[in-house]
Amino acid sequence: MTTTAPYPAQLVLEGQAAAPDGPIDLAGMYLMHRGFRRDLDLFADAAAAVPAADRPRWARIARRFRLFASVLHKHHHGEDIGLWPLLAERGADPAVLDALEAEHAVIDPLLASVTADLQALADGTGGEPARVRLARTTAELRDALKAHLAHEESDGMTQVQEHLTPEDWHRLDREVFSKDYSAREVPAVIGWISDGLPRDAIGRMPGANPPLVLLARLMARRFARREARIFGGVR
């Protein structure tokens, strides 16, 4: 008599909306989502707390936002060109896929607005009007993106579990999601993911092995020191 192997235990992190059961270990997706949620709160808090005249602080925040926006762009680009088309090919619910893709389009102009106002504050050309506008748009970005992440975790990842295989998921990670990162970018992104992450969750990173876990812990400490210089005192 044959028995079916149990599904992998799904990773559940603070703020996560859902973790649909199934054959695919979606820890990599949920780790990225945790980083986005953390950053959204940080940027919204900073926009409300940092004085418009503090140009050096805004310059640091602007550089940090570029990292966030770059990781988010690669993540969404991978979904748009790889994940959603494959799910559509396998017969996933088109209404779910169309809604998730449409949500990406709502987020893009908010990212552009935040980027422009951060640069204006860093340059000293924006003043208080730019800071007030930034406080509003960072809150809008936070709310829109968090809603999208929750939708993706519940409905989107349910479609993944129902229509894809672990082999499909590994191939997408290798050929689509990971491909956009240069060797120079990888350590910084590992630090971004690992900052503040519980130790056991670091071991759930895709491809985790002892050297990678050690690198993740080292880069997380470095990242945390930079975060303190950028965001210290905004909460």
N, C-alpha and C positions, 0 to 999 in steps of 0.2 A: 504494500500500500504506500503510495507516495503522498507527501504532505507539502503544502505550499509554504514557502518561507515567509515569515512575517514581514510586513512592510517596515522600512527604517523608521526609527523614532524621529519625528520632525522637530527641528529647532524652533523654540518659541522664545522671543525676546521682548523686552519691555516695549509697549506701544503697538505690538504686532496685532493685527486684526484677526488673523486666522492662520491655520497651518493644515490644509487639507491632507488627509491620509492618502497614501498611494505608494507606488513602487519607486518613485524618484525622491532622492534626498535633496530637498530644496534649500538647504542651509545657506548656500552661497547667495541665493536671492534674498533671503531674510537678513543676512549680515549687511548687504548693501542697503537694504531698506532702513535698517537701524541707523546706519551712518547718515542717511538723508534726513531722517527724523531729528536726530541730534543736531545736525547743522541748521535745519530750519528754525528750531527754537533759539539757537545761538544768534543767528543773524537777526531774527525778529527782536530779540532782547537788546542786542547791540544798537539797532536802529532807533530804539526808543530811549536808550540811556546815554549814548556817547554824544557829547556836544558837537555841534556843527563845526566849530572852530578847531577841533582837535585833528588837524590834517595828518600828522604822523600815524595816529591810531586808525584813521579812515584808510590810509594807504595800506596798512597791514591787513585790515578787514577786506579791502578790495582784492588783495592778492589771495587771501584765504578763500574768498568767494569764487575766484577763478578756478581754484582746485575743485571746489564743490560742483561748479557748473560743468567743468570738464568731465568729471566722473559721471554726473547725471546724464550729460549728452551721450557719452559712450554707452551707458546703460540703456537709455531709450532708443538710441540708434540700433543697438543690437536687437532689441525687441522688434523694432519696426521692420528691419531687413531680414531678420532670421526667425525669431520666435513666432510672431503673429502669422507670417506666411506659412510656416510649417504647420502650425495648428490649423489654419484654414484648409490646407491640403489634406490633413488627416480627419477633417469633418467636425471640427470644434464649432461651437455655437457662434455664428457670425455676428449676432447682436452684441455679445460680450466683447469680441475682438474689435468691432467697430467703435464701441464705446470707449474702450481702453486707448485705442489709437487717437480718438478725438480728444481725449483728456490730455494727451501729449501736446496737442496743438494749443490748448488753453494755457499751458505752463510756459511755453516758449516766449511769448511776449512779456510775461512777468519777469522772466530771467533777464531779458534784454533791458527792461526798465530798471531793475535793481542794479545791473552792471553799470549802466550809464550814470545813475545817481551816486553810486559809490565812487566812481572815477571823478565825478564833479566835486564831491566832498574832499577827496584826496588831493585834487588840484587846487582847491580853495575857490572854485568858481560856482559852487552850488549854493552854499550858505544854508540858512534855516529852511527856506522853501524846499530844497532838495532833501534835507533830513526829514521833514514832515512827510513829504511824498514817499520817501524810502520807508519810513515806519509803516505807512499804509500798504505799500506794495509787498514788503517782506511778510507782513501778516497775511495778505492775500495769497502770496506764493506758498507760505506755510500751510494754510488751510486747503488750498487746491491740491497741492502735492500730497499732503497727508491723506486726503480723501481718495486720491488716485491710488496711493500705495495700498490702502485698505481694500479698495475695489480689486486691485490686482491680486492681493493675497487671498481674498475670498473667492471671487468668481474666476479670475484669470488662472490662478494656480490649480483650481479644481479642474479646469480644462486641460492643463498640463498633465495632471495625474491621470486623467481619463483617456487622453489621446496620444501621449508620447511614452517612450520607453527610457530607461536609464541610459541606454546607448545614444538615443537621440539627444538627451540632455548633455551628456559629456561631449558629444560632437559640437553642439551649439556653443558650449563654453570654450572649447578649443579653437573652433574655426570662426566664431563670431564675437563673443563677448571678450575673450582674452586677447584676441588678435589686435585690437586697437591700442593696446598699451605697449609702449616701448620698454626695453630693459631698464632704461633710466627712470621711468615713471613707476615701475612696480614697487620698489621699496617704500616710496612715499604713500602709495595707495594702500599698501599693507598696513602702514602706520595709521592711516586714516580709518581703515576698517577696524583695527584692533584697539584704538584709543578708548579706554573705559570699558572694554569688553570683558566679561567674566572669563577667567582662565580656561574653564572647560569649554566655553564657546569658541575660543581661539582654535582649539583642536578640531572644530567642525569646518574650518576654512577648506575650500576645495584644494586637494593635493596636500593636505596637512601631513607633515612628517616631523620628526624632532628638529632638524635644521630650520624648517620653515616656522615652526612654533617659536623657536628661539629668536629668529629674525623678527617675527611679529611682536614679541614682547619687547625687544630692543627698540624697534621703530615706534611702538606705542609710547614708550617712555619719552623718546625724543619728540614725538608729536605732541604729547601732553605738555611738555615744557614750552613749546611754541604756542600752543593754545592759551596757556596762562598769560603770555605776553600780549596776545591778540585780544582775548576776551576777559581777562581778569578784571573783576569788579563790575561787570555789566549786569550781574544778577544779584 
